[in-house]
Amino acid sequence: MAVRWVPALVVAALWWWAVLRMVLEPGQTGFVEGAMIAGGWGLSLLPVHVASAAAGRRQPATQRPTRAWRRRRSDAGSDPS
């Protein structure tokens, strides 16, 4: 399991290095740092679009999807019971 975490930590450390270099020395950064920052930001958006499809495949067939809860309006009055 640690074998999967090592490359992820290395890539994260390189991304943070590029971000800090861009912030601290903006005149000294080049194409590689900019590409690394843009690529990391783009990858951070990926789970937002992939999560719902991946979560739908993992659910058991007997589980129902949740329903939205409708809030009562404050001017509707109280429940008579």
N, C-alpha and C positions, 0 to 999 in steps of 0.2 A: 504494500500500500504506500510506503514511503517513496517508492520509485516514481509514482505519479506526482507527488508533491514537490520533489526536487526541481524538475523543469519548470513547474508553475512558479515556484519561489524565485528561481533565477530570472525568469521573464519579468516577474513583478519588480524585482530589484533593478533590472535594467530600465524598466519603464520609469520607476521613481528617479533613477539617476538622470534620465533624460529630462524629466519634468523639473527637477531641481536645477539642472544645468541651464535649462531655458529660463527659469525664474531668476537665478542668481547671476548668470552671465549671458544675457540675451544677444549680445553682439558676437559671441564666440560660438554659438550653436550653429549647426549646419543642417543639411537635408536629412541625415540619418536620425538625429534627435527629433526633428519635426515629424518625420514619418513614423517613428516609434510612438510618439505621443498621440498622433492622430489614429494610428492603428489600435493602440490600447483603448482609446476612447471609443472607437467604433466597436471593438469587441465587448466593451462594457454594455453596449446597447443590445447585443445579441441575446442574452438570456431573457430579456423582456419579451421578445417575439417568439422564442422557442419554448419558454416555460409552459405555456398553456397546452401545446401539443404534446410535450413530453409528459406532463402531469396527467393528461387524459388517457394516455396509454397505460399508465401504471395503476389506475383505479380498478378495483374489482368490479365485475359486471353487476353485482347486487347493490352497489352504492349509487344512490340517486344524486343528481346534481343539486346544489343548494339553491334556494329561492331567495329572491331579494325581499327585504323587509320594508314595508311601506310605513313610514311614520305618519302618525295622525297629525292633522293640522291643529294648531293651538286654538283656532276659533271654532272647532267642531263641537266643543262642549265636552262634558264628562260622560262616562259610561253610566247608563241608568241603573245598573245592577249594584 
